[in-house]
């Protein structure tokens, strides 16, 4: 189901739906997600056991995560993505000490860190309007309480493990709103984090949830489906006499596939005759904003309360330009022009994301695709039609300039535009383009690894050494998904990341070493540590210059370059970029 279709369903009967919130909905408020908490706990355990010192923000570095993961793997810790990983992390640090858990969460979820966003205010407005009558969450934080106080000017009390008996009574009496924390509240002793805790929910809270889900539809947001106890409750609701009567809709971020437990639940719901769908959204905030705009009869006072987080123009005096030599060089190149048009594709049978990726692969780089309510494309029209075979679309030009100017609000376009820029930068270069849900990467092409165009890169990384090769003596470990053991290869690479800051657009170039197959990167962590050791200051500067010279060759330097993504393609199908090859930097002020 498309996001726009779910918005229509909710706008017509939003008060007939219950809501279920996971940690993803609190992330934009500045609070850690379950992923953040797990990595912090694993970092603490690794540092304690190995007598290491790693700062909390260092886990953003992929190499650091690989090192910690290798250690955890060697000690039989559940692998990333395993349903038992979360509770195992808490067991490592706190054992069965609930007071230490509470104190840790109290510090991590301190109200001083909360910054309410549009999504939280809109949900609070829905609660105030009696349009979100029951809200359940696995979160411990007080984001919803703060949002409700800010928007409605009233307090909302959460039902949790202490006092849980009252939740079902309130539901039966229709004493709405009913806001329930299934895993407890960090301000109290009763919280659920350990494996034995998460195997079963508090009986009364669970009964209240199942009762609500046999009376209302359900929208799930910001939740992965990791906790077996919660998934068991949802499966239990399917055994009721009237499961999810208005539908079960599980939202997930674009390009991020749901866990198998979620897919299985949706399939089971459909087998029971429930309208059940997985719906891709950009962010929780953008999803709620779209819903809010479509709701009729919104009171003016709530509209104003929700809108208090709107952007405001401010004037801050900046220091004048410096005159001394650059003191900091950054890895960002200014972009003077972004594409303003693309193709809009209209299908008889709308393709899902997997069908789009399959079409892109079949076209072998000749087209780029993305989707939101509609499907958008770049490339030769004939190639676009050919890629979809019998389901060939109608094609029309579309103006996207206003949305491209605000990529942070149109994330489905960010990867699309990054892909277009990556193709434009690689034209005529011995590079290949690989895209994933994390972004676009340009990689040294194996067949052209000795091209003279790569001389500068070779000198920057290894004084004339190789920029591509096999990881000596290392083979992949057979798994159920990849049963064959194969060689592991590496290549110099650079990630392409678009950022819009202070009214300007920049492309960040992030040099990296690409590992093939991609799923073997963890096994190659020792090699990566050796290969990338020392890449800072002088070496980092030389590497950045080498990549810029490769991607934007020619003279004169420090000038705007006009780039297009495809050969022999005219009009809306060929995105145009204007990029300057001079990185951003700072200069010292006058003495």
MOPE-V428728 format. One record per pair of residues at least 6 apart in sequence whose ideal C-beta (glycine too) atoms are under 7 Angstrom apart, sorted by the first residue. I is the first residue (numbers start at 0). J is the second residue. D is the distance in whole Angstrom. If there is no record, write none. Layout:
I&J&D / I&J&D
This chain:
0&276&4 / 0&278&5 / 1&372&6 / 2&278&6 / 2&279&7 / 2&280&5 / 2&286&7 / 2&371&7 / 2&372&7 / 3&372&4 / 5&248&6 / 5&278&5 / 6&289&5 / 6&290&5 / 6&293&6 / 8&246&7 / 9&16&6 / 9&290&6 / 10&290&7 / 10&293&4 / 10&294&6 / 12&245&6 / 13&125&7 / 13&130&5 / 13&294&7 / 14&129&6 / 14&130&5 / 14&132&6 / 15&215&6 / 15&216&6 / 15&245&5 / 16&215&6 / 16&216&4 / 16&217&7 / 16&218&5 / 16&245&6 / 17&133&4 / 17&135&7 / 17&211&5 / 17&212&6 / 17&215&4 / 17&216&7 / 17&217&5 / 18&131&5 / 18&134&5 / 18&218&5 / 19&135&5 / 19&217&6 / 19&219&5 / 19&222&6 / 20&134&7 / 20&136&4 / 20&138&6 / 20&220&6 / 20&221&6 / 20&222&7 / 21&137&6 / 21&221&4 / 21&222&3 / 21&223&6 / 22&32&4 / 22&33&5 / 22&138&6 / 22&221&6 / 23&32&6 / 23&221&3 / 23&222&7 / 23&283&7 / 24&118&7 / 24&220&5 / 24&221&3 / 24&283&5 / 25&138&6 / 25&140&5 / 25&142&5 / 26&32&5 / 27&116&5 / 27&118&7 / 27&282&7 / 27&283&7 / 27&284&6 / 28&113&5 / 28&114&6 / 28&115&6 / 28&116&6 / 28&119&6 / 28&142&5 / 29&112&5 / 29&113&6 / 29&114&5 / 30&108&6 / 30&112&6 / 30&113&7 / 30&140&5 / 30&142&7 / 31&107&6 / 33&85&6 / 33&225&7 / 36&107&7 / 37&84&6 / 37&85&6 / 37&88&5 / 38&58&5 / 39&55&6 / 40&88&4 / 40&89&7 / 40&91&6 / 40&92&5 / 41&67&6 / 41&71&6 / 41&88&6 / 42&53&6 / 42&55&7 / 42&58&5 / 42&67&6 / 43&92&6 / 44&91&5 / 44&92&6 / 45&51&6 / 45&67&5 / 45&70&6 / 46&52&6 / 46&53&6 / 49&70&7 / 53&63&6 / 57&63&5 / 58&64&6 / 62&527&6 / 62&528&6 / 62&531&6 / 65&520&7 / 65&521&6 / 65&524&4 / 65&527&7 / 66&524&6 / 68&79&7 / 68&521&6 / 69&521&7 / 69&524&5 / 72&78&7 / 76&87&6 / 77&83&5 / 77&84&4 / 77&87&5 / 82&225&5 / 82&227&6 / 83&194&6 / 85&225&6 / 86&192&6 / 86&193&5 / 86&194&4 / 86&197&5 / 89&100&6 / 89&192&4 / 89&193&6 / 90&193&6 / 90&194&7 / 93&99&5 / 93&100&5 / 95&193&7 / 97&188&6 / 97&190&7 / 100&190&6 / 100&192&6 / 101&185&5 / 101&188&6 / 101&190&6 / 104&139&5 / 104&185&4 / 105&185&5 / 108&139&6 / 108&140&4 / 108&185&6 / 110&141&6 / 110&145&7 / 113&142&6 / 113&145&6 / 115&145&6 / 115&146&5 / 115&149&6 / 115&308&7 / 116&284&5 / 116&308&6 / 117&284&5 / 117&287&6 / 117&288&5 / 117&308&5 / 118&283&5 / 118&284&4 / 118&287&4 / 119&142&6 / 119&143&7 / 119&146&4 / 120&146&5 / 120&149&7 / 120&150&5 / 120&304&7 / 120&305&5 / 120&308&6 / 121&287&4 / 121&288&7 / 121&291&5 / 121&305&6 / 122&131&6 / 122&143&7 / 122&146&7 / 122&287&6 / 123&143&7 / 123&146&4 / 123&147&4 / 123&150&4 / 123&151&6 / 124&150&5 / 124&301&5 / 124&304&7 / 124&305&5 / 125&131&4 / 126&134&7 / 126&147&6 / 126&155&7 / 126&176&5 / 127&150&6 / 127&151&4 / 127&301&6 / 129&175&6 / 131&176&7 / 132&175&4 / 132&176&6 / 132&177&7 / 133&177&5 / 133&211&5 / 133&215&6 / 134&143&7 / 134&178&5 / 135&179&5 / 135&181&6 / 135&208&5 / 136&180&6 / 136&181&7 / 137&181&6 / 137&182&5 / 137&222&7 / 137&226&6 / 137&229&6 / 138&180&7 / 139&180&7 / 139&182&6 / 139&183&7 / 139&184&6 / 139&185&4 / 139&190&6 / 143&155&7 / 143&178&6 / 144&155&6 / 144&157&7 / 147&153&7 / 147&155&4 / 148&154&6 / 150&301&7 / 150&304&4 / 150&305&6 / 155&176&6 / 155&178&6 / 157&178&5 / 157&179&7 / 157&180&5 / 157&184&6 / 158&165&6 / 158&166&4 / 158&177&7 / 158&178&7 / 158&179&4 / 158&204&7 / 159&180&4 / 159&183&5 / 159&184&5 / 159&187&7 / 160&183&4 / 160&189&4 / 160&201&5 / 161&187&5 / 161&189&5 / 163&201&5 / 163&203&4 / 163&204&5 / 164&203&5 / 166&177&7 / 166&179&5 / 166&203&6 / 166&204&6 / 166&207&4 / 167&203&6 / 167&206&5 / 167&207&4 / 167&210&6 / 169&177&5 / 170&177&6 / 170&207&5 / 170&210&6 / 170&211&6 / 179&204&6 / 179&207&6 / 181&200&6 / 181&204&6 / 181&229&7 / 182&190&6 / 182&191&4 / 183&189&5 / 183&190&4 / 183&191&6 / 191&197&6 / 197&226&5 / 197&227&7 / 197&228&5 / 198&227&6 / 198&228&6 / 199&228&6 / 200&228&5 / 200&232&6 / 205&232&5 / 208&232&5 / 209&232&6 / 209&235&5 / 209&236&5 / 209&239&7 / 212&236&4 / 212&242&7 / 212&243&6 / 213&236&6 / 213&239&4 / 213&240&7 / 213&241&5 / 213&242&6 / 215&245&6 / 216&243&5 / 216&244&7 / 216&245&3 / 216&246&4 / 216&247&7 / 217&243&5 / 217&247&5 / 218&248&5 / 218&250&7 / 219&249&5 / 219&250&6 / 220&250&5 / 220&283&5 / 221&283&6 / 223&258&6 / 224&230&6 / 224&257&7 / 224&258&5 / 224&260&5 / 224&261&4 / 225&258&7 / 230&260&5 / 230&264&6 / 233&264&6 / 234&264&7 / 234&267&7 / 236&242&5 / 236&243&7 / 237&267&6 / 237&268&6 / 237&271&5 / 242&271&6 / 242&273&6 / 243&268&7 / 243&273&5 / 246&273&7 / 246&274&4 / 246&275&7 / 247&268&5 / 247&273&6 / 247&275&4 / 248&276&6 / 248&278&6 / 249&257&7 / 249&261&6 / 249&265&6 / 249&277&5 / 249&278&7 / 250&278&5 / 250&280&5 / 250&286&6 / 251&257&5 / 251&277&6 / 251&279&6 / 252&280&7 / 253&279&5 / 253&280&7 / 253&281&6 / 253&410&7 / 253&411&6 / 254&352&7 / 254&436&4 / 255&436&6 / 257&277&6 / 261&277&7 / 265&275&5 / 265&276&7 / 265&277&6 / 268&275&4 / 269&275&5 / 279&352&7 / 280&286&4 / 281&410&4 / 281&411&6 / 282&410&7 / 285&408&7 / 291&305&7 / 318&588&7 / 320&586&7 / 321&585&7 / 321&586&3 / 321&587&5 / 321&588&5 / 322&586&7 / 322&589&5 / 323&586&6 / 323&587&4 / 325&584&4 / 325&585&7 / 325&586&6 / 326&585&6 / 326&586&7 / 326&587&5 / 327&584&6 / 327&585&5 / 328&540&6 / 328&582&6 / 328&584&5 / 329&582&6 / 329&583&5 / 329&584&6 / 330&507&6 / 330&508&5 / 330&509&7 / 330&543&6 / 330&582&7 / 331&505&4 / 331&506&7 / 331&507&5 / 331&582&6 / 331&583&5 / 332&505&7 / 332&506&5 / 332&508&7 / 332&578&6 / 332&579&6 / 332&580&7 / 332&582&6 / 333&503&6 / 333&505&6 / 333&579&5 / 333&583&7 / 334&504&4 / 334&505&6 / 334&506&6 / 334&576&6 / 334&577&7 / 334&578&5 / 335&559&6 / 335&577&4 / 335&579&7 / 336&575&7 / 336&576&6 / 336&577&4 / 337&403&5 / 337&416&6 / 337&504&6 / 337&576&7 / 338&403&6 / 338&416&7 / 338&419&6 / 338&574&3 / 338&575&6 / 338&576&7 / 339&398&6 / 339&399&7 / 339&400&4 / 339&403&7 / 340&396&6 / 340&397&7 / 340&398&6 / 340&399&7 / 340&571&4 / 341&375&5 / 341&376&6 / 341&377&6 / 341&397&6 / 341&399&6 / 341&571&6 / 342&375&7 / 342&376&4 / 342&377&7 / 342&383&7 / 342&394&5 / 342&395&7 / 342&396&7 / 342&397&7 / 342&571&6 / 342&572&6 / 343&373&5 / 343&375&6 / 343&395&5 / 343&397&4 / 344&374&4 / 344&376&6 / 344&383&7 / 344&392&4 / 344&394&6 / 345&392&6 / 345&393&4 / 346&374&7 / 346&390&6 / 346&392&5 / 347&390&7 / 348&390&6 / 350&374&7 / 350&390&7 / 352&370&7 / 355&368&5 / 355&370&6 / 355&374&7 / 358&368&6 / 358&386&4 / 358&387&6 / 359&366&6 / 359&367&7 / 359&368&6 / 361&386&5 / 362&378&7 / 362&382&6 / 362&386&5 / 364&422&7 / 364&432&7 / 365&378&5 / 365&379&7 / 365&382&4 / 366&376&6 / 366&377&7 / 366&378&3 / 366&382&5 / 366&383&5 / 366&386&6 / 367&376&7 / 367&377&5 / 367&378&6 / 367&415&6 / 367&418&5 / 367&419&6 / 368&374&6 / 368&376&5 / 369&375&5 / 369&411&6 / 369&412&7 / 369&414&7 / 369&415&4 / 370&411&7 / 371&411&5 / 375&397&7 / 375&415&7 / 376&383&5 / 377&419&6 / 377&564&6 / 377&572&6 / 377&573&7 / 377&574&5 / 378&565&6 / 378&568&7 / 378&572&6 / 379&565&7 / 379&568&5 / 379&572&6 / 380&394&6 / 380&572&6 / 383&394&6 / 384&391&4 / 396&571&4 / 399&412&7 / 402&409&4 / 402&412&6 / 403&412&6 / 403&416&6 / 406&412&6 / 406&413&5 / 406&416&7 / 406&497&6 / 406&499&6 / 407&499&6 / 413&497&6 / 414&434&7 / 414&438&7 / 416&497&6 / 417&438&6 / 417&439&5 / 417&495&5 / 417&496&7 / 417&497&5 / 418&434&5 / 418&439&5 / 419&564&5 / 419&574&4 / 420&495&6 / 420&506&6 / 420&576&6 / 421&432&5 / 421&439&4 / 421&441&6 / 421&495&5 / 422&432&6 / 422&564&4 / 423&562&4 / 423&563&6 / 423&564&5 / 423&576&5 / 424&441&7 / 424&550&5 / 424&562&7 / 425&432&6 / 425&441&5 / 428&452&6 / 428&549&6 / 428&550&7 / 429&443&7 / 429&444&5 / 429&447&3 / 429&450&4 / 429&452&6 / 429&453&6 / 430&441&5 / 430&442&6 / 430&443&6 / 430&444&6 / 431&442&5 / 431&444&5 / 432&439&6 / 432&441&6 / 433&440&5 / 433&442&6 / 438&494&6 / 438&495&7 / 438&496&6 / 439&495&4 / 440&492&5 / 440&494&5 / 440&513&6 / 441&492&6 / 441&493&5 / 441&495&7 / 442&490&5 / 442&492&4 / 442&513&5 / 443&453&7 / 443&466&5 / 443&467&5 / 443&490&4 / 443&491&5 / 443&492&7 / 445&467&6 / 448&466&6 / 448&467&4 / 452&549&6 / 453&466&6 / 455&545&4 / 455&548&5 / 455&549&6 / 456&466&6 / 456&491&6 / 456&545&5 / 456&546&7 / 456&549&6 / 457&463&6 / 457&464&6 / 457&466&5 / 459&541&4 / 459&542&5 / 459&545&4 / 460&466&6 / 460&491&6 / 460&542&6 / 466&490&7 / 466&491&4 / 467&490&4 / 468&488&7 / 468&489&6 / 469&486&6 / 469&488&5 / 470&487&4 / 470&488&7 / 470&489&6 / 470&523&5 / 470&526&5 / 473&487&5 / 473&522&7 / 473&523&6 / 473&526&7 / 474&484&5 / 474&485&7 / 474&486&6 / 474&487&7 / 475&481&6 / 475&484&5 / 475&485&5 / 475&487&6 / 475&516&7 / 475&519&5 / 475&522&6 / 476&522&6 / 477&483&7 / 477&484&5 / 481&518&7 / 487&514&7 / 487&519&5 / 487&522&7 / 487&523&6 / 488&515&5 / 489&512&6 / 489&513&7 / 489&514&6 / 489&526&7 / 490&513&5 / 491&512&6 / 492&511&5 / 492&512&6 / 492&513&4 / 493&508&5 / 493&509&6 / 493&510&5 / 493&511&7 / 493&546&5 / 494&509&4 / 494&511&6 / 495&506&6 / 496&507&4 / 496&509&6 / 497&504&7 / 497&506&6 / 498&505&5 / 498&507&6 / 505&583&7 / 506&578&7 / 508&543&7 / 508&546&6 / 510&542&5 / 510&546&6 / 512&527&6 / 512&530&5 / 512&531&6 / 514&520&4 / 514&523&5 / 534&542&6 / 543&582&7 / 547&580&5 / 551&560&5 / 551&578&7 / 551&580&4 / 556&580&6 / 557&579&7 / 557&580&6 / 557&581&4 / 558&579&7 / 559&577&5 / 559&579&5 / 560&578&5 / 560&580&6 / 561&575&7 / 561&577&5 / 562&576&5 / 562&578&6 / 563&573&5 / 563&574&7 / 563&575&5 / 564&573&6 / 564&574&5 / 565&573&5
